[in-house]
Amino acid sequence: MPFLAMLRTGALGLAALAVAGSAVSQAPGQRKVDLELVLAVDISRSMDYEEHELQRDGYVEAFRHKDVINALMSGPEGRIAVTYMEWAGEGATYQVIPWTIIDSGNAAHAFADRLAEEQIRGERRTSISAALFAAADLIEGNDIVAFRRAIDVSGDGANNAGLPVEEAREYVLRRDITINGLPILLNRPGQGFGNGYDIEHLDRYYKHCVIGGEGAFIAPVYDLKHLASTIRKKLVMEIAGLDVAPDAAPIQFAEAEPPAGGPALKRIQLKLPTEKSDCLSGEKARMRRDGFNFQ
């Protein structure tokens, strides 16, 4: 059986579980905001507890920071809608915090306080595709209307479970939802807890295989000390299109130039190789580890 066909055979039935596992919080009436944003955060066990804690703390700190608070109130409506979703393998997507309207500093701090109280968990496998399907379902199924809709997906590995990530990306993009990425590159392939599942150039993989839509970008993290500032920078970019936190990793857009109408800033600082990434590299790495040989 061809490699891609085998992936689909094993994943089609489970893809629905990834979406069904995420409940949507709804309220009567329709709410209008500048942005609907799903924070889709990787909780796979390739990161240890300390790294998960730093990642969570980075989001908590961001929603308490004046740059993010100013950004979320800067649009025509002066408010955004955010939900925090954690993900790992198929069937492991959790809407940790339901859709929340943030329209003030107090609301942003309340969101951060609630997130800080949530337990930190870890799950097996990495299914970016399941995360994208689940995040799109959260956006499509809520009672909110927005000028823009985006999924902010962070992770430290390539897709190695579920449907191929390109299929999920196309599904999301057809719904006019932008995908941005925060690839976390902490270990070289073959090192750390995720030994055997890691790939080279995860930043390039995210750029070529994960993100998409108008103005899509990645904000890679190469050092844990920059994680919080990079999360803050990425949120401000997503919410208001502003460039902040110069100590954070540089932004890299999916396209060669920023979108028309965006801020006229020199943000193309990160020079990635131009050759196309293998969007099945995560699945192949997992199957090699599991002893499967293919051409």
N, C-alpha and C positions, 0 to 999 in steps of 0.2 A: 504494500500500500504506500503511495507517495507520502512524504513527510507531512506536507500541509494538510492532506486529506485525513491523515491519522490524528492530527491536532484537532481538526474540526469534529471528528467522530467522538473523541473523548470529551469535548468541551461544550457541545451544543446544549445538551441537557442541563449542564450545570450553570450555563450563562444566566439563565433565568433566576437561579437561586441568588446570584450576586445582587440582582436588582430587588428581588423579593425580600431579601434580608434587611433592606433599609426602609424603615417606616417614615412616612411623611407627616409632619405636623401641619394641620390646616385649621383655619379659623373662618367664620362666615365673612362674606364680603370680599372685596378685591383691594389689594394694597399696591400702591405705585411707588417705585423706588428708582434710583439711578442705575443700580447694578444688583443682579442676583449672583452671588458668589458661593460656590461649593469649595470648601477647603478639604481636599481629599489627601489624607496624610497616611503614609506608609507605616504599618506597624509590624512588618515582617521581622522574623527573628534573626535576620542577617545583621541587624543592629542590636547592641546589647542594651540593658536597662538604662545605663547612664546616657547613652545616645538618644534613646527614646525620650528620656526625661528632658534632655537639652532641647530636643525638637519641640516637645510640648511647651516648655518654658519660653521658647522663642516666639511662639504664637501668643502666649499669654502676655509676654512683654510687649509685643507689637501692638496689641489692642489697648495697651495702657499708654502708648507713646503719643506725644503731641503730633508728630508727623502723620501718623495714621488717622488720628482723630480729626485733624484738619482736612485731610484728604477725603474722608468719608462724608464730610459735611459740605464739600465744595461743589457738588453738582447741582443741577436745576431743582431737584427735589430735596436736596440736602440730607439724603439718607440712603442707606444700602441695606440689602437683606443678605445675611450670611448664615450658612450652616456648616458645622464641623463634622466631617465623616472620616472614620478610620477604615483602612482596608489592608488586606494581605492576599491570601489565596482565594479561590472560588468559594462563594458562600460565606466569605468573611468580610462583609462590609457592615459597618455600624455607624448609624447616625447618632453621634455622641451628643451633639447639641442641635435641637431642631431649628427651623428657620427663625431667625431673630432679626427684627428691624433695629438698626443702629442709627440713631439720629442725633446723638449728643455724646459728650465726653462721659457722662454718667452711664449711658447705655453701653458704651464701649467698655468701660471698666466693669460693668456688671457681666458682660459676656466673658471678659477675661477671668473674672473671679469664678464664674461657673465652670469654665474650662479647667482652671487650676485645681478644682476639687475633684475632677474625674480621675478614676483609677487609670493607671498605665498598664496596657496589656500587650502581649505579643502573640502573633499567629504564624503558621507555616505558609510557605510559598509566596510568590509575587505575581499577582494577576492585575496588571494595569488595565487590561481590557475589562475585567469585571468591575473595577473601580470606575471606569469611564461610563459603562452602561448604568451602574447604580447612581452615579452623580447626575447623569442626564435625566434619569427617572425622577430624581429629587426636584430638578428644575422644572420638568414638564408637568409634574403632578402637584405643584403647590398652587396657592391662590394669589400669587404675586405677579405683577406686570412690571417689567423693567426696560430701560433703554438698551442695556447691555446684559449679556448673560455669559458667565465664565466659570470654568473649572480650573482650580489651582491644584495641580497634582504634584506631590513631592514623593521622592523615593530614592533608595540607594541601590536599585538593581533593575535589570531588564525584565520584561514580561516572560515568565516561565510556566504559566498555568492559564487555562482558559483559552478562549479564542485568540487568534493573532491580534496584536495591538492595532495594526493598521485598519482592521475591520471595525474595531470599536471606535477608533478615531473618526473614520468616515461616517459612521452612524451619528456621532455627536455633531460633526461639522454640518451634516445635512439639516440639523435642527437649529442652525445659526447660533451655536454655542462655541465660544472660543476656549481653547485649551492652552494654558500656560504651565510651565514646569519648573520645579526646583530639584534638579538631580543632585544627590549628595554623594560625593566621591571621597570616601574616607579610607578605603582599603584598595590595594592593588589586587587584580585578579589572582585567585589562589591563596589569599591570605584571609585571616579573620574567620568569624563564625560561618559566613556564607561560602566557605571554601568549595570551589568547583562550580558555583552558580554565577559568579561574577563575570563581567565582560570588560574588555578594554573600552575606553572612551565612552563612558556612560553619558557624558554631556552631549557628545555627537549623536548618540542613539536617541536621546530625548528630543534633540532638535529635528532629526530626520524622521523619527517614527512615532513620537507622542504628541507634540504640540501642533497646533494648527488654528486657523481662523484669523480674522482681521487683527493685526497688531500682535500676534502671538509671539511669545518670547520665553527664553529660559534664563534662570538666575542660578548658576551652578555654585555649589559649596565645596571647596577643597580643603577647608580647615574648620574644625568645630568652633573655634573662637570667632568665626565669621558667621555662624549659623543664624544667630538672633538678628544681626544687622542685615543679613541678606533676606530673611523673611520679612523684615520691616520694609526694606527697599522694594521687594517684589509686591507687597500689598499696596504700597503707595503708587507704584507703577500701574497696577491693575485698576485701582480705584480712580485715580486722578491723572494718570499719565505723566507724573512728575518723577524726576530723577533725584534721589536723596541717598544718604548713607554712603559716602565715597569710600569708606573702608570695607564695604561689602564687595562681593564678586561682581564683575561687570555683567551687564545685560547683553544677551545675544538674541536678536530677532530671528524669526523663522525666515523672513525674506531679507534681501540684501540691505534694505533701507527701512526706517520706521514708516508707519502708515501715514498717508496724507492727512494733514490736519493735526497730527500729533506734535508734541513739543519738539522744537528745533534744537535738539541736544546731540552731542556726539556720544552716542551710546553703543556704537559698534566697536567695542574695544577687544572683545574676546575673539581670537582668530582660531576657528576650528577648521580641520581638514575638510575639503569640499566633497570628497568621495562619499557616495551613498553608504549609509550604514546597513548592515544586515538586520532587518527588523525581526528576524526569527533567531537571532543569536542567543537570546536568553533560553528559549526552548531547546536549542541545540546543546547549550552548555549543560542544561539539566539532564538531557537524555544521555549525553556522554558520561556524566557522573553516575547515572543509573545503569551504565553498561550497554547502552544501545549504540550500535554502529550504523552509520548511514553514509552515503556518498554525497 
